[in-house]
Amino acid sequence: MPAARPLQPAFKALADPTRRDILRRLSAREMTIAEITAHCDMTRAAVKKHLVVLKDGNLIHMRHEGRETLSTLNAQGLKPVTDWLSYFEAFWDDKLSTLQTLLTDETET
């Protein structure tokens, strides 16, 4: 199983529903802070704080273009998270397999 320590910033970023919503929006296209703020019920400063947490979690890239800051999804940053979570799929697969067996046995009797 992958080490948990380097994942802390990513999990912290993913823990907040607003940040998950921002990630979903950034999965469609690059956005300015103003564009993201237009979709959120919060100030520009609050959105910037969320973006910093996402950047610290390696989940987005931020770049400056003139006076604008543009943010894009860093899909590669999600890979360590999905790798860590995939370790636990075996537990679900076993439980679902057992449930399927029980249901099959129940309907055959």
C-alpha positions in Angstrom: 0.0 0.0 0.0 1.4 3.5 -0.9 2.6 5.7 2.0 0.0 8.0 3.5 2.2 10.9 4.4 2.7 12.5 1.0 -1.1 12.1 0.4 -2.1 14.4 3.3 -2.2 17.6 1.2 -4.3 15.9 -1.5 -6.7 14.4 1.0 -7.0 17.8 2.8 -7.8 19.4 -0.6 -10.4 16.8 -1.4 -12.0 16.9 2.0 -13.9 20.2 1.2 -17.0 20.1 -1.0 -16.2 23.5 -2.5 -12.8 22.4 -3.5 -14.2 19.2 -5.1 -16.7 21.4 -7.0 -13.8 23.6 -8.2 -11.9 20.6 -9.4 -14.9 19.3 -11.3 -15.2 22.7 -13.0 -11.5 22.8 -13.8 -11.8 19.3 -15.4 -13.8 20.9 -18.2 -11.5 23.9 -18.9 -8.9 26.3 -17.6 -10.5 29.1 -15.6 -9.6 32.5 -14.1 -10.2 33.2 -10.4 -13.1 35.5 -11.5 -14.8 32.7 -13.4 -14.5 30.3 -10.5 -15.8 32.9 -8.1 -18.8 33.5 -10.3 -19.9 29.9 -9.6 -19.2 30.1 -5.8 -21.1 31.8 -3.1 -18.0 33.4 -1.6 -15.5 36.2 -2.1 -12.6 36.2 -4.5 -10.2 36.0 -1.5 -12.0 32.9 -0.2 -11.8 31.2 -3.7 -8.0 32.1 -3.8 -7.5 30.3 -0.5 -9.3 27.2 -1.8 -7.1 27.3 -4.9 -3.9 27.5 -2.8 -5.0 24.4 -0.9 -5.7 22.6 -4.2 -2.3 23.7 -5.5 -0.6 22.5 -2.3 -2.3 19.2 -2.8 -0.8 19.0 -6.4 -4.3 18.9 -7.8 -4.2 22.0 -9.9 -1.7 24.1 -11.8 -1.8 27.9 -11.6 -0.2 30.3 -14.0 -0.2 34.0 -14.5 -1.1 35.6 -17.8 -1.0 39.4 -17.5 -3.1 40.3 -14.5 -5.0 37.1 -14.5 -4.3 33.9 -12.7 -5.4 30.8 -14.6 -6.0 27.5 -13.0 -6.1 24.0 -14.6 -6.7 20.6 -13.3 -3.6 18.5 -12.7 -5.1 15.0 -13.3 -1.7 13.4 -12.6 -2.0 14.8 -9.0 -5.1 12.6 -8.5 -3.1 9.4 -9.4 -1.5 8.9 -6.0 -5.0 9.3 -4.4 -6.6 6.7 -6.7 -3.6 4.4 -6.2 -4.0 4.5 -2.5 -7.8 4.0 -2.7 -7.5 1.1 -5.1 -5.7 -0.9 -2.4 -9.1 -1.1 -0.6 -11.0 -2.3 -3.7 -10.1 -5.9 -2.8 -12.0 -5.6 0.4 -15.1 -4.4 -1.5 -14.7 -7.0 -4.1 -14.6 -9.7 -1.5 -17.7 -8.3 0.3 -19.6 -8.0 -3.0 -18.6 -11.4 -4.1 -19.9 -12.8 -0.7 -23.1 -10.9 -1.0 -23.7 -12.2 -4.6 -23.1 -15.8 -3.4 -25.6 -15.3 -0.6 -28.2 -13.8 -2.8 -27.7 -16.5 -5.4 -28.1 -19.2 -2.7 -31.2 -17.5 -1.3 -32.9 -17.4 -4.7 -32.0 -21.0 -5.5 -33.6 -22.4 -2.3 
